[in-house]
Amino acid sequence: MTAYNPSIPHTTAWQRIVQTIAEAAQRVTEAAARARRQRKLMRELEELDDHMLRDIGVHRTEIGSVVAELIGAAPATRRKVLQSATRLAA
């Protein structure tokens, strides 16, 4: 009969498996949080009337791309608009 030896390589293999699972769970959680934030921002901007959108420099057809910039899914190209929209979302 063999005594337990924590330095056996299969122990680290299990640790890597657990770490990989934990990292995957974290990525899923972060993706879900980003998706919730995206839906919230989309809903808030879509609820604004055209006059308010015009005041912040956004056309209704641009809402999707503005939100993508706000959540970091696209490069920020509308600095002034992003600042205004961020204040609205806060």
N, C-alpha and C positions, 0 to 999 in steps of 0.2 A: 504494500500500500504506500502511495506517495503522499508526503505531507504537502500542505498548501504552501506555495511559494509565490508571493506577490510580484516577484521580478520576472516571472515567466512571460514571454512576449504576448501571449493571448490576452493577458490582462490589459495591456495597452491597446490592443485591437478593440476590445470592448469599450475602452474609454474613448477611442476615436469614433466608434459607432454612436455612442451616447452624445458626444460633442457634435457630430454631424447632424443628428436628429434635433438637438437643441438649436443649432444654427438655422436649420430649415424651419423650425417652428417660429423662430424670431423673424425670419424673412417673411413668412406668411402673415404674422401679426403686423409687421410694418406695412406690408402691401395692403392689408385690410384697412389699416388706419389711413393710409394715403387715399384709398378708394372712398372711404367715408368722407374724408375732407374734400375730395374732389366733388362728390355728389352734393355736399353742403354748399360749397362755393358756387357750383353750377345753379343750384336751386335759388340761392340768394341773388345772383346776378340776373337770372331769368325772371325773377319776381319784380325787378326794377322796371319802371316804365321807360319808354324811349327817351324822354327828356332827361331823366336822371342818368341813363347810360351815356347820352351825348355829353352831359356835364363832366363825366369822368373820362371821356374820350374813347368810348368803346361803342362799336356798332353791334347790334344784336347778333349778327353773323360771326362776330369775333369772340363771343363768350367762351367757346370751347378752347380756343388757342390762348386766351388770357388765363383761363383756369390752369391749363397745362403749364404755363409759365409760372404761375403762383405755386404750384405743387412741385415744381422742379423737373417736370417731365419734358420740358422744352426750354431752350435758352431764353433768358429774359431779354426781350427786345423792346419792351414798352415800359421803361423805368418810371416815367411819370404816371402812367395809367396804373401800373402795379402798386405804386404807393397809395393812390386813391382807392383802389379796389381793396387793398389790404386793410385800410382804415374801415371800410364798409364791413368787411368780414369779421373784424375784431369785436 
